[in-house]
Amino acid sequence: WFAGTRVTGPDFRRFFAEHGFAMASFDYRLVPSVTFPTPVEDVKTAVRWLRANAKEQGLDAARIGMWGTSSGGLLASVAALTPAGMFEGQGNNDQSSAVQCVLDAYGPTDFLVMDAQAEAERPKLQPLHPALVRVSPTSEIRTGNGAPAGGRVAGFTHSDPESPESRLLGAPVMTVPEKAKAANPVTYVGPNAPPFLIMHGL
């Protein structure tokens, strides 16, 4: 939510176009200049722009899917799951921001339980690679066997004031539970959700 651009990532044109899919990659505004829900509004605005311009771009306006990784996975999920009229943003408001499917690659789903889940998973984790350890004022990192890893890593504790999640919300996660709930994709899961493919891995 605070770094990256629409060209960060794999060669979208190659990996999608060779299978017959058009790919549009778009930016959203980043923290700290904005906080939630502005990035979701940008995502929904981009979907509506695609739909409004589908004919001239040679796209099928009735078949738009969304893919996001990590922070983008959360934004894609919230944008796809929230009802019409919520977090819509501006521009082409005569168009629908609904999508027909979502690929969520390792996007967070519930900020309020991430630290507890990470702690529960800790005994099963592989040791942290030394290249991933860097000096930071945030939480101490331990290897998979519980031994100190010799450094700290930014954002390891998701509720830290400087974690990516807290920065997105504009306050430490656990101090704004209602805003965290509003940013959680799981809040909006229901029978009208489009099909999801959710992927996690190393």
N, C-alpha and C positions, 0 to 999 in steps of 0.2 A: 504493500500500500504506500510505500515511500520511495520506491526505486523502480527502474525498468521503464521500457517504452514498448510500443507496438511491434518493434522489430527484435525484441529480446525473445529468443527461443529458437526452435528448429526452423528449417526452411519450409514454411507452411505451404508455399505454392507447390513445391515439389511433392511433399508427402500427402497432400490432399488432392491436388489437381490430377495427379496420375491415377487416382481412383475415381475421378469424376465429380469431385466436390470443389465448389468455389470457396475460397477462404477470404474473409475480411478480418483484419486484425486492427484493433483500435486502442487508443489511449484513454485513460481516465485520470482525473485530477488526483494528485498525490498529497499525503500528509507530509508536513504539518500545515500546509496552506489550507487544507480542508479536513474534515472529519466525517465519520459515518453520519448520515447515509449518502453524502454527495457522490462517492465513487459508484454506488449502486445506481443512483440517478443517471450518471454518465453512461453506464452499461445499458440501461433501458432506453436512453435517448439514442444510443448507437443502433440498437435493434430497430427502433422505429425509423431511423434514417435509412437503414438497409431496406426495410419494407417499403418505404415511400419511394425509394429509387431503384427498386428491384427490376422493373421492366427495362429501364435504360441500361442497367448493369448486366442484364441477361440472367437474373436470378429468379428463383421460384419463391415468391413472397409467402407462400403457404408452407414452406418447408425450410425453416431456419432453426438450426441447432446452435448450441453454445458450448464452448470448451474453455476451461480455465484451469490453471495449475496453481496450487498453493493459495496465495492471496486471491488470485484470479478465480480459483475454484470456489472460494467463498462468495465472491461477488457474482459469479455466474449463477450459483445456487440460489442466493437470496433474490436476484433479479428474476429467476425463473419461477420461484416458488411464491413470491408475494403476489397478492391479488392486484388486479387492474386498479389504478388510482393510487397505489402506494409506492412511494419512492420513484415517481415517474420522471422528474426533471422537466426540461422544456424542449420544444422542437418537435414538429410533426405529431402533435398530440391527437390528431385525427386517426393515427395509425395505432395498431396494437403492439405492445412490447412483449407479447407472449411468444415463447419458443416451443418447438415441437420435441426437443430432446436436449439433454445436458450431459456432457462428459466432465465430471469433476475429478481432477487428478490431485489427490492428497490435499484437498482444501479442508480447513477446520470447519467443524459443524456446531460446536458448543463451547464458547470461550469459558463458561463458568465451571466446566469440569476438566479442562485440559491439564491443569497442574496435578489434580488428583489422579487422573488417568496416567499421566507420565510417571508419577511416583509408583503407581501400581505396576506399571510395565518395566520399571527400572531393573529388577532382577533378571529379566529376560533379554535385555538389550546387549548388543555386541559392544565391545569397548570403543570409546570415541577415538577416531583417528587423530593423531597429534596435530595434523595440519588444520583440523577444525577448531582447535583450542586457540583462543586469542585473548589478550588482556582486555578486560572490560569491567566497569564498576558493578555489573549485575551478578547474578547468582553463581556460586561455585559449581563447577561441573565435576562429576565423578564418573569413573569408567563403569562398564557393565557389572563388574564385580564389587562395586562400592568404593574402590580406592580413589583418592583424589587424582584428578587428571592433570594437575599442575597448572591450572589456569582457570579463567572464567570465559564464558561465551555470551555474547550479547543476545538477549531475548530468550534464554533458556527457560527461565521461569516466566510463564505467559502472563502472570498477573503483576510482574514488575512494572513500575511506572514507565520505563523506557522500552518495554517489549513492543513488538509490532502491533499486537492486539490492543494494548493500552493506548498506543499512539493513534491507532485508527479511531478509537472511541473518544480520544481527547482527555482521558483520565484513566487511572489504574482500574483494570477490569473489575475487580471485586468491589470497588467503591461506587460503581454505576451498574448494578445488576440489571436494571430495566433496559438501559441502553445496550448492554451486552446481549440481553435476550432478544432485543430488536435486531441485532446484527447476526444472530445465530440462524443459519439455515434450518436447523431442526425445529425451530419455532413455527415454521410455516408449512411443514410437511403435512400433506392431506391427500384425500382421494382425487383431487383435481391436478395433482402434480404431473408434469410431463415425465416420460421415461428418463431414468438416470443410469449412466454407467459410472460407477465410483471406483477409482483405482488408487491403490497405495503401493508402496514398495521402497526399496533402498536405492 
